[in-house]
Amino acid sequence: MVDILVFAGAHGELFTGYVRYKRSLGYSISTGYQYVLREIARFIADYPVDPDVVSRVAVEKLTSRKPGEAVSTQCKRIAILRQFCLWLASTGYTPAIPPEGLVRDTTDFVPRIVAASEMAHILAIADRTASEQRRLLLRLLWCCGIRSGEACALAVSDLDISAGTILIRHAKGDRTRLLPMSASLWEYASGYLERCGLTAEGGTLPLMPTARGNVPRSNNAGAALSGIFGRAGVLTRQGKPIRPHDLRHSYAVHALEKMVDNGTDIYVALPLLATYMGHADITSTEYYLRFTQDTLLRIIDAQQQVSQRVFGGAS
């Protein structure tokens, strides 16, 4: 587990106590999360000590968007500040609390959806030029739609070859889920464990260790995959290599396509997909669904009979 950072100011111990409290509930509280808390602590430390820790003036300044700052970064800081202030209130303080939904993270960004033929080319390039670990990582991202950080954190024991499942532990939102492997992924994963001599290992050993045997960092793995995408010529509209996270978007789209093609009602498909991908609700899943014209027409056609029953054929 990541160490607790040192927080500045007269109220530094409160920030430390908050991190310990969240971890006692099972949350990992990453270094990135703590960096935002440390930024908040430093800001508060520059002002006269307030008996309620976070004053209304501090809230107004901390929730304001900085010059050139991304809205997503602002939203993250507001969310963490709000959580901290709510915890303070539960312990007897009366801090100013940022209102819920103060700023909405909106974006017109459209992810790059990777076609099956493009992925086959990426894997062919990777199988000739990349390490065993990177080859497996690509297949995990493509076949399961999991996040890069979730894949990098996998231990050998999280792959149950006999059951054909992958255990994702304490992911985003502290959600743990069990995913079935496809036949092709199961076959590749089985071979990977044998080739790397990991079959008899188990325990908490990293599934895709670095050269030093450590758990790989998601950003380092992403940089390596970016090179593979570039060599394969799978690029964005701007001519840059796609992002590893685009494979998660692609999984969501292709999985929904397949469920609809198999006759699954769209209103049933979305909750199933949300659960598989580790989302709290279908709203998060809908964000990933950027359809091609062909996909959208197929879904509309598949739902036509349902619409006729519900609306009586009305257009």
Buried (B, 14 or more C-beta within 10 A) or exposed (E): EEEBBEBBBEBBEBBBBBBEBBBEEEBBBEEEBBEBBBBBBEBBBEEEEBEBBBBEEBBEEBBEBEEEEEEEEBBBBBBBBBBBBEBBBEEEBEBBBBEEEBBEEEEEEEBBBBEEEBBEBBBEBBEEEBEEBBBBBBBBBBBBBBBBBBBBBBBBEBBEEEEBBBBBBEBBEEEEBEBEBEEEBBEBBBEBBEEBEBEEBEEEEBBBBBEEEEBBEBEEBBEBBBBBBBBBEBBBEEEEBBBBBBBBBBBBBBBBBEBBEEEBEBEEBBEBBBBBBBBEEBEBBEEBBBBEEEBEEBBEEBBEEEEEEEEEEEE
